[in-house]
Amino acid sequence: MQRNVTVCLDEETIAKARVVAAKRRTSLSGLLVQEISRLAAQDEAYAEAKAAALRRMARGAHLGGGRLPARESLHDR
């Protein structure tokens, strides 16, 4: 369901936005819908990436190797 939203902008910003919208072959309203949708999707993708990174950090990483040799065995002559 779509709802109407009222936005107050100064005349200069509206004029510039209309030019941008015309270049993209859309209306000012369409431009706002596209940009707000893009921002919301970008924010959601960031949150998902952050959660995935935190899960990977919590899990840790195996860096290889095994148990270290005993000190005595390293210094046997």
Backbone as JSON Lines, residues from 0, in Angstrom:
{"i":0,"aa":"M","n":[0.83,-1.18,0.0],"ca":[0.0,0.0,0.0],"c":[0.89,1.25,0.0]}
{"i":1,"aa":"Q","n":[0.6,2.13,-0.89],"ca":[1.37,3.38,-0.96],"c":[0.64,4.48,-0.21]}
{"i":2,"aa":"R","n":[1.42,5.35,0.41],"ca":[0.86,6.49,1.12],"c":[1.54,7.75,0.64]}
{"i":3,"aa":"N","n":[0.82,8.83,0.72],"ca":[1.38,10.13,0.35],"c":[2.16,10.71,1.52]}
{"i":4,"aa":"V","n":[3.25,11.41,1.19],"ca":[4.08,12.07,2.18],"c":[4.31,13.49,1.71]}
{"i":5,"aa":"T","n":[4.22,14.42,2.61],"ca":[4.46,15.82,2.27],"c":[5.89,16.18,2.63]}
{"i":6,"aa":"V","n":[6.58,16.82,1.69],"ca":[7.97,17.22,1.9],"c":[8.07,18.71,1.59]}
{"i":7,"aa":"C","n":[8.74,19.44,2.44],"ca":[8.94,20.87,2.2],"c":[10.39,21.12,1.79]}
{"i":8,"aa":"L","n":[10.57,21.69,0.6],"ca":[11.89,22.0,0.07],"c":[11.88,23.44,-0.43]}
{"i":9,"aa":"D","n":[13.05,24.05,-0.42],"ca":[13.14,25.4,-0.96],"c":[13.08,25.34,-2.49]}
{"i":10,"aa":"E","n":[12.75,26.45,-3.09],"ca":[12.53,26.52,-4.55],"c":[13.77,26.12,-5.34]}
{"i":11,"aa":"E","n":[14.94,26.52,-4.88],"ca":[16.17,26.19,-5.6],"c":[16.4,24.68,-5.64]}
{"i":12,"aa":"T","n":[16.18,24.03,-4.51],"ca":[16.34,22.57,-4.44],"c":[15.32,21.87,-5.33]}
{"i":13,"aa":"I","n":[14.1,22.36,-5.33],"ca":[13.06,21.77,-6.18],"c":[13.45,21.9,-7.65]}
{"i":14,"aa":"A","n":[13.94,23.06,-8.04],"ca":[14.33,23.28,-9.43],"c":[15.46,22.34,-9.83]}
{"i":15,"aa":"K","n":[16.46,22.17,-8.97],"ca":[17.57,21.27,-9.25],"c":[17.1,19.82,-9.31]}
{"i":16,"aa":"A","n":[16.2,19.46,-8.41],"ca":[15.69,18.09,-8.37],"c":[14.86,17.79,-9.62]}
{"i":17,"aa":"R","n":[14.13,18.77,-10.11],"ca":[13.35,18.57,-11.34],"c":[14.27,18.31,-12.54]}
{"i":18,"aa":"V","n":[15.4,18.98,-12.56],"ca":[16.37,18.77,-13.65],"c":[16.92,17.34,-13.57]}
{"i":19,"aa":"V","n":[17.27,16.92,-12.36],"ca":[17.79,15.56,-12.17],"c":[16.72,14.54,-12.58]}
{"i":20,"aa":"A","n":[15.49,14.77,-12.16],"ca":[14.39,13.86,-12.51],"c":[14.2,13.81,-14.03]}
{"i":21,"aa":"A","n":[14.27,14.95,-14.69],"ca":[14.1,14.98,-16.15],"c":[15.21,14.2,-16.84]}
{"i":22,"aa":"K","n":[16.44,14.34,-16.34],"ca":[17.56,13.6,-16.91],"c":[17.36,12.09,-16.77]}
{"i":23,"aa":"R","n":[16.69,11.68,-15.71],"ca":[16.44,10.25,-15.47],"c":[15.09,9.81,-16.04]}
{"i":24,"aa":"R","n":[14.45,10.72,-16.75],"ca":[13.15,10.44,-17.38],"c":[12.12,9.95,-16.38]}
{"i":25,"aa":"T","n":[12.0,10.67,-15.29],"ca":[11.01,10.35,-14.27],"c":[10.46,11.65,-13.7]}
{"i":26,"aa":"S","n":[9.49,11.54,-12.86],"ca":[8.92,12.72,-12.21],"c":[9.7,13.01,-10.92]}
{"i":27,"aa":"L","n":[9.43,14.14,-10.34],"ca":[10.06,14.49,-9.07],"c":[9.64,13.48,-8.01]}
{"i":28,"aa":"S","n":[8.37,13.13,-8.0],"ca":[7.87,12.12,-7.07],"c":[8.56,10.78,-7.3]}
{"i":29,"aa":"G","n":[8.69,10.39,-8.57],"ca":[9.37,9.13,-8.9],"c":[10.82,9.13,-8.46]}
{"i":30,"aa":"L","n":[11.46,10.28,-8.64],"ca":[12.86,10.41,-8.22],"c":[12.99,10.21,-6.71]}
{"i":31,"aa":"L","n":[12.09,10.83,-5.96],"ca":[12.12,10.69,-4.5],"c":[11.87,9.25,-4.08]}
{"i":32,"aa":"V","n":[10.93,8.59,-4.73],"ca":[10.65,7.18,-4.42],"c":[11.89,6.33,-4.69]}
{"i":33,"aa":"Q","n":[12.53,6.53,-5.84],"ca":[13.73,5.75,-6.19],"c":[14.85,5.97,-5.17]}
{"i":34,"aa":"E","n":[15.09,7.21,-4.84],"ca":[16.21,7.52,-3.94],"c":[15.95,7.04,-2.52]}
{"i":35,"aa":"I","n":[14.73,7.23,-2.03],"ca":[14.43,6.76,-0.67],"c":[14.46,5.24,-0.61]}
{"i":36,"aa":"S","n":[13.98,4.58,-1.65],"ca":[14.04,3.12,-1.71],"c":[15.49,2.65,-1.74]}
{"i":37,"aa":"R","n":[16.33,3.34,-2.51],"ca":[17.75,2.98,-2.6],"c":[18.43,3.16,-1.25]}
{"i":38,"aa":"L","n":[18.13,4.25,-0.56],"ca":[18.73,4.48,0.76],"c":[18.3,3.43,1.77]}
{"i":39,"aa":"A","n":[17.02,3.07,1.76],"ca":[16.52,2.06,2.68],"c":[17.16,0.7,2.41]}
{"i":40,"aa":"A","n":[17.29,0.34,1.12],"ca":[17.91,-0.94,0.76],"c":[19.39,-0.95,1.14]}
{"i":41,"aa":"Q","n":[20.05,0.17,0.93],"ca":[21.47,0.29,1.28],"c":[21.65,0.12,2.79]}
{"i":42,"aa":"D","n":[20.77,0.73,3.56],"ca":[20.86,0.64,5.02],"c":[20.61,-0.8,5.48]}
{"i":43,"aa":"E","n":[19.66,-1.47,4.86],"ca":[19.36,-2.85,5.2],"c":[20.54,-3.76,4.84]}
{"i":44,"aa":"A","n":[21.14,-3.54,3.68],"ca":[22.3,-4.35,3.26],"c":[23.47,-4.14,4.22]}
{"i":45,"aa":"Y","n":[23.66,-2.91,4.68],"ca":[24.74,-2.63,5.63],"c":[24.49,-3.39,6.93]}
{"i":46,"aa":"A","n":[23.25,-3.35,7.42],"ca":[22.93,-4.04,8.67],"c":[23.15,-5.54,8.54]}
{"i":47,"aa":"E","n":[22.77,-6.12,7.4],"ca":[22.98,-7.56,7.17],"c":[24.47,-7.89,7.1]}
{"i":48,"aa":"A","n":[25.25,-7.06,6.43],"ca":[26.69,-7.3,6.32],"c":[27.36,-7.18,7.68]}
{"i":49,"aa":"K","n":[26.92,-6.21,8.47],"ca":[27.49,-6.03,9.81],"c":[27.18,-7.24,10.68]}
{"i":50,"aa":"A","n":[25.94,-7.73,10.64],"ca":[25.56,-8.9,11.43],"c":[26.37,-10.13,11.01]}
{"i":51,"aa":"A","n":[26.56,-10.3,9.7],"ca":[27.35,-11.44,9.21],"c":[28.8,-11.32,9.66]}
{"i":52,"aa":"A","n":[29.36,-10.13,9.62],"ca":[30.75,-9.93,10.05],"c":[30.89,-10.21,11.54]}
{"i":53,"aa":"L","n":[29.93,-9.77,12.33],"ca":[29.99,-10.02,13.77],"c":[29.86,-11.51,14.08]}
{"i":54,"aa":"R","n":[29.03,-12.22,13.3],"ca":[28.94,-13.68,13.49],"c":[30.26,-14.36,13.17]}
{"i":55,"aa":"R","n":[30.91,-13.92,12.07],"ca":[32.21,-14.5,11.71],"c":[33.26,-14.2,12.78]}
{"i":56,"aa":"M","n":[33.24,-13.0,13.31],"ca":[34.21,-12.64,14.35],"c":[33.98,-13.45,15.62]}
{"i":57,"aa":"A","n":[32.72,-13.68,15.98],"ca":[32.4,-14.46,17.18],"c":[32.83,-15.91,17.01]}
{"i":58,"aa":"R","n":[32.71,-16.43,15.8],"ca":[33.09,-17.82,15.51],"c":[34.6,-17.97,15.53]}
{"i":59,"aa":"G","n":[35.32,-16.94,15.15],"ca":[36.77,-17.0,15.12],"c":[37.29,-17.63,13.85]}
{"i":60,"aa":"A","n":[38.58,-17.68,13.73],"ca":[39.2,-18.24,12.54],"c":[40.32,-19.19,12.95]}
{"i":61,"aa":"H","n":[40.4,-20.29,12.25],"ca":[41.49,-21.23,12.49],"c":[42.67,-20.79,11.63]}
{"i":62,"aa":"L","n":[43.75,-20.45,12.28],"ca":[44.91,-19.92,11.57],"c":[45.96,-20.99,11.29]}
{"i":63,"aa":"G","n":[45.59,-22.24,11.48],"ca":[46.52,-23.32,11.2],"c":[47.39,-23.63,12.39]}
{"i":64,"aa":"G","n":[48.33,-24.52,12.16],"ca":[49.25,-24.89,13.23],"c":[48.62,-25.86,14.2]}
{"i":65,"aa":"G","n":[49.38,-26.25,15.13],"ca":[48.92,-27.19,16.14],"c":[49.51,-26.81,17.48]}
{"i":66,"aa":"R","n":[49.65,-27.8,18.3],"ca":[50.24,-27.53,19.61],"c":[51.71,-27.18,19.44]}
{"i":67,"aa":"L","n":[52.17,-26.28,20.25],"ca":[53.58,-25.92,20.22],"c":[54.4,-27.01,20.89]}
{"i":68,"aa":"P","n":[55.61,-27.24,20.39],"ca":[56.46,-28.26,21.04],"c":[56.86,-27.8,22.44]}
{"i":69,"aa":"A","n":[57.16,-28.76,23.26],"ca":[57.6,-28.45,24.63],"c":[58.95,-27.72,24.56]}
{"i":70,"aa":"R","n":[59.16,-26.85,25.49],"ca":[60.39,-26.05,25.53],"c":[61.62,-26.95,25.62]}
{"i":71,"aa":"E","n":[61.51,-28.0,26.41],"ca":[62.65,-28.89,26.6],"c":[63.05,-29.56,25.28]}
{"i":72,"aa":"S","n":[62.08,-29.94,24.47],"ca":[62.43,-30.61,23.21],"c":[63.08,-29.65,22.23]}
{"i":73,"aa":"L","n":[62.77,-28.39,22.32],"ca":[63.4,-27.4,21.43],"c":[64.86,-27.17,21.78]}
{"i":74,"aa":"H","n":[65.18,-27.34,23.07],"ca":[66.54,-27.05,23.52],"c":[67.38,-28.29,23.78]}
{"i":75,"aa":"D","n":[66.91,-29.46,23.35],"ca":[67.72,-30.68,23.49],"c":[68.94,-30.57,22.59]}
{"i":76,"aa":"R","n":[70.05,-31.06,23.08],"ca":[71.27,-31.01,22.29],"c":[71.79,-32.37,22.07]}
